[in-house]
Amino acid sequence: MDKALLSKTAAAMVARGKGLLAADESSGTCETRFKSVNVECTEESRRAYRGLLFTTPGVEQFLSGVILFDETIRQKSEGGVPFADYLAKKGILPGIKVDAGAKDFPLHKGEKVTEGLDNLPRRLAEYFKLGARFAKWRAVITIGEGIPSHACIYANAHALARYAAACHEASIVPIIEPEVLLDGDHSIERCEEVTEATLRACYAALAAHDAQPEYTILKASMVVSGKHNTRQAGVDEVAERTIRVLKRTVPAAQPGVVFLSGGQSDEAATAHLNAMASMKGLPWPLTFSYSRALQNPALKAWKGQAGNVAAAQKAFHHRAHMNGLASQGKWRPELEKQAA
Ligand code: 13P
């Protein structure tokens, strides 16, 4: 366990004005995304698309790291350079998704538990050799009638803690991602309650497993109204509730907090981050770790055509730029229109 490297990596992940690109969609998720723009999902089309994102000129100004999928960390750029090396040369940290996905949780209908602990130390050692300096594990918490159960929250927190300890031993910074889904008709009050209970359980488990907050990054879901709730909370309310929960649960010793977009619109994800980052006296830097909210416009512009690569890169650069500003509380809605 190289503590100096862990500290250096964690600080770099949340460097001012930069955030993470989540490009670690599993092949199944990628298929759904590609289908929405009528692109066939193959190993080569996934490589071409990810290459487009990674080679976007100037994007390194706004990206501290990229979360890769197992397939992608083994793939190469057009010029034959392994993607992890290509990114590292641009000053972007390569990261790796190491969980094996959220699976049905036995005896608990409608709930999931994330798998992937088998052989994790061996896999982490290999990923380190391939260049990965941080990792991601996503747990999924669903809000519904009578759920989440205590068992679901604790099983996921326990797995996250075991994963974090294994990462620390491998000198890889673990991103702890307990995503409270926004699907459902629940209120924002309920989302706040569940998010707080989830984070409490996660940090208790991390402490019990000796995983130190100094070498850990939280990837949080924001406290928002359920997608189908009739009252959709505004930007300031989302920001206030999210920060209140984080302050109550996340150790100040942690180097930073990043957010997922979770199905929010591109602009909402940016506006929410901006509102939170504008708050005074936060114990940690905040930034983005978005997949959809960074990639949506690029994917739509690309449509699988080589001739659209420049337009897609422009769209991706714009979202990365907007979110880079938002992470410093410097974004304004007018900036979106200026670029359109
Ligand atoms: P979204 O930003 O699309 O929610 O994805 C982030 C992520 O990495 C989910 O694990």
Boltz pocket constraint, residues with backbone or C-beta under 6 A from the ligand:
constraints:
  - pocket:
      binder: B
      contacts: [[A, 22], [A, 138], [A, 177], [A, 259], [A, 260], [A, 261], [A, 262], [A, 263], [A, 289], [A, 290], [A, 291], [A, 292], [A, 293]]
      max_distance: 6.0
